[in-house]
Amino acid sequence: MPPLDKMRKFRRDIIKSINEYRQMNSVPGVMGDILANRAASEYAEYLLTGEENEQTLNDILAKHMYVGAVTTLVGLSMLEDDEEDGDSHRVLHGEFMDSHGVLCEYQHDLERMIDGKYTHVGIGFAWNKEKVLVVEFYSVKPVTISQLTESEDGGVDIRGTMLSNEVGLYAARIVSVKNPKKDIKVVGPPNIQLDKATRNFIITIEGPSDGLFYSEDPKILEIYIRKSQIDKIQYGVASQERINVAHLELAMRIPMEFLPDPRTVIEDAHDREKEERDAADRRKREQEEKLVREAQRLVRQEEKKRAREERAAAKAAGVDYDSEQYSSAGGPAGQSEKSGSKKTKGQQDQRSAQSPDVDAKSKSASEMHSIGKAGGHHSSADDDDDVDEGDDDDGIDEITNLNQQHELRRELIVTIEEALRE
């Protein structure tokens, strides 16, 4: 088997982007087209130095044995001055996505991208030291092939879906690229199974046959349709009919290569697992940050409540809460206490008598507030609500003993959950 296409992941991500736009507009997604990819890449190389030209485009499509017409979109992104060696693999994924993103910014291009009539897309890339080009070929086809493999008897197993109800699937033929007029293998309705409900089909070409896949003389699979009397086509019924494709319409061609490539199936599965893990980690972080913000809100509410209670207690004691005398005395009734010092039992009893339940609540609030500060989320607007920094010292000392930020977050989350349960 030949090496994997180095641009496969870029194509996959661009098709994903296209189909996300189409989904937002309730339009079915497009599928990749291998021959269109090759033609689009050659046309992109041409556009690095040339202007768009219909005749050049048609010549390139014919060279790659492409069937049908295409609608062309060209995305361009200029490289920064410090990005030298633009013709090397230093061109990053983001720059290709930027080139594709340019198409999404123009209404005319976006309308063609999400047009429901298109069923397939081919994507080509080219770049030099100055710019990056992405060429997208959109096309309309009545059929798509989802699986092309070798059968157990050495033959060929072809699976796909009919995308149009106005034509009937009729034949499959394998030819050489060097001599496309000579049949190597050709089968008709007797070798076709079609589910009329789902429009899915299976075409079987009996084996054994050597040299069909990845041969030195490349082979092409051709799919033929019929537009008349499609209801009379008898699938899976033995017949002596000799299939003559000259009386049929060629719908599409694809190279005789395994589809999907088993190597990319494994690769794509690993990439999907990584994306799912990353998404789960993001959701977890967002939830934790939400809990932190909620904790900070609860802390601010608790501190404001505590300040109101102390103000009320001071007023009841005939003390001016806002006076320097009150602050230097350490609280109501002339309590004398240095910041961070331990209160005597008498002082604690007196404080409890003046402000019921303040001690129990303020301890929890101070610890949660200290954790919030350690997380860097306490705004300066809330500093006006801090009325007794001495009560926060024990919580701050406890926080400074923790070594890692995530431990602070977890402790805060546990504290919130316990407070909510209470």
C-alpha positions as CSV (number, residue, x, y, z in Angstrom):
1,M,0.0,0.0,0.0
2,P,1.2,3.5,-0.8
3,P,2.0,6.0,2.0
4,L,-0.9,7.8,3.6
5,D,-1.8,11.2,2.2
6,K,-0.1,13.8,4.3
7,M,-3.0,16.2,3.9
8,R,-5.7,13.8,5.0
9,K,-6.3,15.4,8.4
10,F,-6.5,18.9,7.0
11,R,-9.1,17.6,4.5
12,R,-11.0,15.9,7.3
13,D,-11.1,19.0,9.4
14,I,-12.3,21.2,6.5
15,I,-15.0,18.8,5.6
16,K,-16.1,18.8,9.3
17,S,-16.2,22.6,9.2
18,I,-18.3,22.6,6.0
19,N,-20.7,20.1,7.3
20,E,-21.1,22.1,10.6
21,Y,-22.2,25.1,8.5
22,R,-24.6,22.9,6.5
23,Q,-26.0,21.3,9.6
24,M,-26.8,24.8,11.0
25,N,-28.8,25.4,7.9
26,S,-30.5,21.9,8.0
27,V,-28.7,20.8,4.9
28,P,-27.2,17.2,4.5
29,G,-23.4,17.0,4.7
30,V,-21.1,16.6,1.8
31,M,-18.8,13.6,1.3
32,G,-15.2,13.5,0.2
33,D,-14.2,12.7,-3.4
34,I,-10.7,11.2,-4.0
35,L,-10.3,12.1,-7.6
36,A,-11.6,15.6,-6.9
37,N,-9.0,15.9,-4.2
38,R,-6.3,15.2,-6.6
39,A,-7.6,17.5,-9.3
40,A,-8.1,20.3,-6.7
41,S,-4.5,20.0,-5.5
42,E,-3.1,20.3,-9.0
43,Y,-5.4,23.3,-9.7
44,A,-4.2,24.9,-6.4
45,E,-0.6,24.5,-7.5
46,Y,-1.4,26.2,-10.7
47,L,-3.1,29.1,-8.9
48,L,0.0,29.9,-6.9
49,T,1.4,31.6,-10.0
50,G,-1.6,31.7,-12.4
51,E,-5.1,33.2,-12.6
52,E,-8.3,31.2,-12.5
53,N,-8.9,29.7,-15.9
54,E,-11.8,27.5,-16.9
55,Q,-10.0,25.7,-19.7
56,T,-7.1,24.9,-17.4
57,L,-9.5,23.7,-14.8
58,N,-11.3,21.4,-17.3
59,D,-8.0,20.0,-18.6
60,I,-7.0,19.1,-15.0
61,L,-10.3,17.4,-14.3
62,A,-10.0,15.4,-17.5
63,K,-6.4,14.4,-16.6
64,H,-7.7,12.9,-13.4
65,M,-10.6,11.2,-15.1
66,Y,-13.1,13.2,-13.1
67,V,-16.8,12.8,-14.0
68,G,-19.0,15.9,-14.2
69,A,-18.7,19.6,-13.5
70,V,-17.5,21.3,-10.3
71,T,-18.2,24.6,-8.6
72,T,-14.9,26.1,-7.5
73,L,-14.1,28.1,-4.3
74,V,-10.6,29.4,-3.7
75,G,-9.5,30.5,-0.2
76,L,-6.3,32.5,0.2
77,S,-4.3,33.3,3.3
78,M,-1.1,35.4,3.3
79,L,1.8,34.2,5.4
80,E,3.4,36.4,8.0
81,D,6.9,37.9,7.2
82,D,8.5,35.8,9.9
83,E,7.2,32.6,8.5
84,E,10.0,31.7,6.2
85,D,10.3,28.4,4.4
86,G,6.6,28.6,3.5
87,D,7.2,25.7,1.0
88,S,8.1,23.3,3.8
89,H,5.9,21.5,6.3
90,R,6.1,24.4,8.6
91,V,2.8,25.6,7.2
92,L,0.5,24.8,10.0
93,H,-3.0,23.5,10.4
94,G,-4.3,26.9,11.5
95,E,-3.2,28.6,8.2
96,F,-5.1,26.1,6.1
97,M,-8.1,26.6,8.3
98,D,-7.7,30.3,7.9
99,S,-7.7,30.0,4.1
100,H,-10.9,27.9,4.3
101,G,-12.3,30.4,6.9
102,V,-12.0,33.2,4.3
103,L,-14.7,31.5,2.2
104,C,-17.0,31.4,5.2
105,E,-16.7,35.2,5.6
106,Y,-18.1,36.0,2.2
107,Q,-21.8,35.5,1.7
108,H,-21.6,34.5,-1.9
109,D,-19.0,31.7,-1.2
110,L,-20.9,30.6,2.0
111,E,-24.1,30.3,0.1
112,R,-22.5,27.9,-2.4
113,M,-20.8,26.0,0.4
114,I,-24.2,25.3,2.1
115,D,-26.2,24.7,-1.1
116,G,-28.2,21.5,-0.5
117,K,-27.8,20.4,-4.1
118,Y,-24.1,19.6,-3.6
119,T,-23.3,16.1,-2.5
120,H,-19.5,15.8,-2.7
121,V,-16.4,18.0,-2.2
122,G,-12.8,17.7,-3.3
123,I,-10.2,19.7,-1.4
124,G,-6.7,20.7,-2.6
125,F,-3.8,22.6,-1.0
126,A,-0.9,24.6,-2.2
127,W,1.5,27.0,-0.6
128,N,4.8,28.9,-1.0
129,K,6.7,31.4,1.0
130,E,4.0,34.1,0.6
131,K,0.6,32.5,0.7
132,V,-1.5,29.4,1.4
133,L,-4.3,28.3,-1.0
134,V,-7.2,26.0,-0.4
135,V,-9.3,25.0,-3.4
136,E,-12.7,23.4,-2.9
137,F,-14.5,21.6,-5.7
138,Y,-18.3,21.1,-5.0
139,S,-20.2,18.7,-7.2
140,V,-23.6,16.9,-7.6
141,K,-23.6,13.1,-7.9
142,P,-26.6,10.7,-7.7
143,V,-24.6,8.0,-5.9
144,T,-21.9,7.8,-3.2
145,I,-19.5,4.9,-2.4
146,S,-18.8,4.3,1.3
147,Q,-16.9,1.0,1.2
148,L,-14.6,-0.6,-1.4
149,T,-12.9,-3.7,-0.2
150,E,-11.6,-7.1,-1.4
151,S,-14.1,-9.9,-0.8
152,E,-13.2,-13.3,0.7
153,D,-13.0,-15.0,-2.7
154,G,-10.6,-12.4,-4.0
155,G,-13.2,-10.4,-5.7
156,V,-14.5,-6.9,-5.0
157,D,-17.2,-5.7,-2.5
158,I,-18.7,-2.3,-3.2
159,R,-21.2,-0.6,-0.8
160,G,-22.8,2.8,-1.1
161,T,-26.1,4.8,-1.2
162,M,-28.2,6.1,-4.0
163,L,-28.7,9.9,-3.4
164,S,-31.3,10.4,-6.1
165,N,-34.6,8.8,-6.7
166,E,-34.7,9.9,-10.3
167,V,-32.1,7.5,-11.6
168,G,-31.5,3.7,-11.2
169,L,-28.2,2.1,-10.3
170,Y,-27.4,-0.3,-13.2
171,A,-23.7,-1.4,-13.5
172,A,-20.2,-1.3,-12.1
173,R,-17.1,-1.6,-14.3
174,I,-13.3,-1.8,-13.5
175,V,-10.9,-0.5,-16.1
176,S,-7.2,0.4,-16.4
177,V,-6.2,4.0,-16.3
178,K,-4.0,3.3,-19.3
179,N,-6.8,1.8,-21.4
180,P,-10.2,3.0,-20.0
181,K,-12.2,1.7,-22.9
182,K,-11.4,-2.0,-22.2
183,D,-13.5,-3.8,-19.6
184,I,-11.5,-5.7,-17.0
185,K,-14.6,-6.5,-15.0
186,V,-18.2,-5.5,-15.5
187,V,-21.4,-6.5,-13.7
188,G,-25.1,-5.4,-13.9
189,P,-28.3,-5.8,-11.9
190,P,-27.9,-9.5,-11.1
191,N,-24.8,-8.6,-9.0
192,I,-26.6,-5.7,-7.2
193,Q,-28.6,-5.7,-4.0
194,L,-30.6,-2.6,-3.4
195,D,-32.7,-1.8,-0.3
196,K,-35.4,0.5,-1.7
197,A,-36.3,1.8,1.8
198,T,-32.8,3.1,2.7
199,R,-31.4,3.3,-0.9
200,N,-28.3,1.5,0.3
201,F,-26.7,-1.0,-2.1
202,I,-24.1,-3.8,-2.3
203,I,-22.4,-4.6,-5.6
204,T,-20.5,-7.9,-5.8
205,I,-17.8,-8.6,-8.4
206,E,-16.8,-12.3,-8.1
207,G,-13.2,-13.3,-7.7
208,P,-10.5,-14.4,-7.7
209,S,-9.0,-11.4,-9.5
210,D,-5.4,-10.3,-9.1
211,G,-4.0,-6.8,-9.5
212,L,-7.2,-4.8,-9.0
213,F,-6.1,-2.9,-5.9
214,Y,-3.0,-0.8,-5.7
215,S,-1.5,-2.3,-8.9
216,E,1.4,-0.9,-10.9
217,D,-1.1,-0.4,-13.7
218,P,-3.7,1.6,-11.7
219,K,-7.3,0.6,-12.0
220,I,-10.5,2.7,-11.8
221,L,-14.0,1.7,-10.6
222,E,-16.8,3.2,-12.6
223,I,-20.5,3.3,-11.5
224,Y,-23.2,3.6,-14.1
225,I,-26.9,4.6,-13.9
226,R,-30.0,4.5,-16.0
227,K,-32.6,7.3,-16.1
228,S,-35.5,5.4,-17.9
229,Q,-37.7,2.7,-16.5
230,I,-35.9,2.6,-13.3
231,D,-38.8,0.7,-11.5
232,K,-38.3,-2.2,-13.9
233,I,-34.7,-2.9,-13.0
234,Q,-34.6,-6.3,-11.4
235,Y,-31.8,-6.4,-8.8
236,G,-30.4,-9.8,-7.7
237,V,-32.2,-11.7,-10.4
238,A,-30.1,-13.9,-12.8
239,S,-30.1,-12.7,-16.4
240,Q,-28.3,-13.4,-19.6
241,E,-28.1,-9.7,-20.5
242,R,-24.7,-8.6,-21.7
243,I,-23.9,-5.3,-20.1
244,N,-23.0,-2.6,-22.6
245,V,-22.1,0.7,-20.8
246,A,-22.3,2.6,-24.0
247,H,-26.1,2.8,-23.4
248,L,-25.7,3.9,-19.8
249,E,-24.7,7.1,-18.1
250,L,-21.4,7.3,-16.2
251,A,-22.2,8.6,-12.7
252,M,-18.8,8.6,-10.9
253,R,-15.3,7.1,-10.8
254,I,-13.1,6.2,-7.8
255,P,-9.6,4.7,-7.8
256,M,-9.3,1.0,-6.8
257,E,-8.0,1.7,-3.3
258,F,-9.4,0.4,-0.1
259,L,-12.2,2.6,1.2
260,P,-12.0,3.5,4.0
261,D,-8.3,3.0,4.3
262,P,-7.9,0.6,7.3
263,R,-5.0,2.7,8.5
264,T,-7.0,5.9,8.7
265,V,-9.9,4.1,10.4
266,I,-7.6,3.4,13.4
267,E,-6.1,6.9,13.3
268,D,-9.5,8.6,13.2
269,A,-10.7,6.4,16.1
270,H,-7.8,7.5,18.2
271,D,-8.4,11.2,17.2
272,R,-12.0,10.9,18.2
273,E,-11.2,9.4,21.6
274,K,-8.7,12.3,22.2
275,E,-11.3,14.9,21.2
276,E,-13.9,13.3,23.6
277,R,-11.3,13.3,26.4
278,D,-10.5,16.9,25.8
279,A,-14.1,17.8,25.7
280,A,-14.8,16.0,29.0
281,D,-11.8,17.8,30.6
282,R,-13.1,21.2,29.4
283,R,-16.6,20.4,30.8
284,K,-15.0,19.4,34.2
285,R,-12.9,22.6,34.3
286,E,-16.0,24.7,33.5
287,Q,-18.0,23.0,36.2
288,E,-15.3,23.6,38.8
289,E,-14.9,27.2,37.8
290,K,-18.7,27.6,38.1
291,L,-18.5,26.2,41.6
292,V,-15.7,28.6,42.5
293,R,-17.7,31.6,41.2
294,E,-20.7,30.4,43.2
295,A,-18.5,30.0,46.3
296,Q,-17.2,33.5,46.0
297,R,-20.7,34.8,45.6
298,L,-21.8,33.0,48.7
299,V,-18.7,34.3,50.6
300,R,-19.5,37.9,49.6
301,Q,-23.1,37.4,50.7
302,E,-22.0,36.0,54.1
303,E,-19.5,38.8,54.6
304,K,-22.2,41.5,53.9
305,K,-24.6,39.7,56.3
306,R,-21.9,39.6,58.9
307,A,-21.1,43.3,58.5
308,R,-24.8,44.2,58.8
309,E,-25.1,42.1,62.0
310,E,-22.0,43.8,63.5
311,R,-23.3,47.2,62.5
312,A,-26.6,46.4,64.2
313,A,-24.8,45.1,67.3
314,A,-22.7,48.3,67.5
315,K,-25.8,50.4,67.1
316,A,-27.5,48.6,69.9
317,A,-24.5,49.1,72.1
318,G,-24.5,52.8,71.3
319,V,-21.2,52.7,69.4
320,D,-20.6,54.4,66.1
321,Y,-19.7,51.4,63.9
322,D,-17.9,53.6,61.3
323,S,-15.8,55.5,63.9
324,E,-12.1,55.0,64.4
325,Q,-12.7,54.4,68.0
326,Y,-14.8,51.3,67.1
327,S,-12.2,50.1,64.7
328,S,-9.3,50.5,67.1
329,A,-11.3,48.9,69.9
330,G,-11.6,45.8,67.8
331,G,-15.5,45.8,67.6
332,P,-18.5,46.5,69.7
333,A,-18.4,47.5,73.4
334,G,-14.7,48.5,73.1
335,Q,-13.3,45.1,72.5
336,S,-9.5,45.4,72.4
337,E,-7.9,42.9,70.1
338,K,-4.9,42.8,67.8
339,S,-5.4,41.4,64.3
340,G,-4.6,37.7,64.2
341,S,-4.6,37.3,68.0
342,K,-6.7,34.8,69.8
343,K,-9.9,35.9,71.6
344,T,-10.5,35.1,75.2
345,K,-13.5,33.1,76.1
346,G,-15.1,36.2,77.6
347,Q,-14.6,38.1,74.4
348,Q,-16.1,35.3,72.4
349,D,-19.1,35.1,74.7
350,Q,-19.6,38.8,74.5
351,R,-19.4,38.8,70.7
352,S,-21.8,35.9,70.5
353,A,-24.3,37.8,72.7
354,Q,-24.1,40.8,70.6
355,S,-24.3,39.0,67.2
356,P,-26.0,35.5,67.4
357,D,-24.6,32.9,65.0
358,V,-21.9,35.3,63.6
359,D,-18.9,33.2,64.8
360,A,-20.2,30.0,63.3
361,K,-21.0,31.6,60.0
362,S,-18.0,33.9,59.8
363,K,-15.5,31.1,60.2
364,S,-17.0,29.3,57.2
365,A,-17.2,32.5,55.2
366,S,-13.6,33.5,56.0
367,E,-12.2,30.1,55.0
368,M,-14.1,30.1,51.8
369,H,-13.1,33.8,51.1
370,S,-9.5,32.9,51.7
371,I,-9.7,30.1,49.2
372,G,-11.4,32.4,46.7
373,K,-8.5,34.9,47.1
374,A,-6.0,32.1,46.5
375,G,-7.8,31.3,43.2
376,G,-7.3,34.9,42.1
377,H,-11.0,35.7,41.6
378,H,-11.8,38.1,44.4
379,S,-12.5,41.5,42.8
380,S,-11.4,44.8,44.3
381,A,-15.0,45.9,44.5
382,D,-15.6,43.4,47.2
383,D,-12.8,44.7,49.4
384,D,-15.1,47.3,50.9
385,D,-17.1,44.5,52.5
386,D,-14.1,43.2,54.5
387,V,-14.7,44.4,58.1
388,D,-12.5,42.2,60.3
389,E,-9.4,40.9,58.7
390,G,-8.3,39.3,62.0
391,D,-11.0,36.6,61.6
392,D,-9.5,35.7,58.2
393,D,-6.0,35.0,59.4
394,D,-6.5,31.4,60.5
395,G,-8.1,30.6,57.1
396,I,-5.3,32.4,55.2
397,D,-2.6,30.5,57.2
398,E,-4.3,27.2,56.4
399,I,-4.4,28.0,52.7
400,T,-0.8,29.0,52.5
401,N,0.1,25.4,53.6
402,L,-1.4,24.0,50.4
403,N,1.0,23.3,47.6
404,Q,-1.1,23.1,44.5
405,Q,-3.9,25.2,43.0
406,H,-6.1,22.3,42.1
407,E,-6.1,21.3,45.8
408,L,-7.5,24.7,46.7
409,R,-10.2,24.3,44.2
410,R,-11.2,20.8,45.4
411,E,-11.3,22.0,49.1
412,L,-13.5,24.9,48.0
413,I,-15.8,22.7,46.1
414,V,-16.2,20.3,49.0
415,T,-16.9,23.3,51.3
416,I,-19.6,24.6,49.0
417,E,-21.2,21.2,48.7
418,E,-21.3,20.7,52.4
419,A,-22.7,24.2,52.9
420,L,-25.4,23.5,50.4
421,R,-26.3,20.2,52.0
422,E,-26.7,22.0,55.4
